[in-house]
């Protein structure tokens, strides 16, 4: 585990203050050799775990912004694999990676889960009405991710006379 004591290998710095590590990373993160930059980034991020969540998130974002692209990619990969960095949630990120990864990932996961739920509801409704779906029809419903189309199929499944009738409904275009 990377700890505050490991900061000694990153050069003289206020090792007990996460801000000192963050600022050192900011000053040298793009000029250090890759391995040292990754180590410095991880040491700085690890030191933030002693802070309250809000301050820690700011320092993590600052460190990520300070690293060169290769080091940032390596640090981000390690952060994503390690549960000890879960405190990074619910922060309004400044770095491009954080904005993209955390914002888009959460939105995409939410949309995907919503689509899966609606797809399953359509299948349940059609089965409950006594319709048998072919594997191709089932796959079509499960593959659909467009919210408007799924809503059209839900409405149609209530009154359709066949699976083909229910899945023939299309989303209204405006």
Steps between C-alpha positions, in 0.01 A plus 500: 500500500629842411512710813609839617837356601560411134506870421865509603587335170336791319745757632493754782146618564268558792422130521223517756295762319305373198500849352880501499499172309231624264688819425828313453325271253353806331842660470686192375235249385556568130880500517574195716579167335180298460558258789585781743205711382260208554648433844482869593140519383398191696682618812327839481160341443554245776588781743163664430318209664566666837298806397127550498345373176443841344859617546634162394308514171639843422857382562448185292371710213793740537748212488336345193505832317869545582622169361609446143267292283682165540536537878141620536375198304701263721382667822136506382516129420627421849238722661219326312623156610529584868201535731692717746445794263118493518504836679535665159123480441261799492762761427476751213821417319727742318735271303381376163540136599299537817223694327484247221545181698292569806231711334449296187545168671235573761257639243560210264459243776177662611363512144608142437333379818182688413495346150560151640213543742264618229607216270433245773161662569405466134595132500306435822193683368501306173551163674228586752264567211575149369732593213809293422796692370750357255866523601542776237209701644630459852847609392356802318321614815803444722734679257283812471635797695292786360271621778228628265490169312481300821215722621315444172539123538379513861186687395446268205553184709192592702261470205687313225344192342838339432870540575550630147227757562660609829848528353372669188425813697753773445588801706320815398729749331461868565 
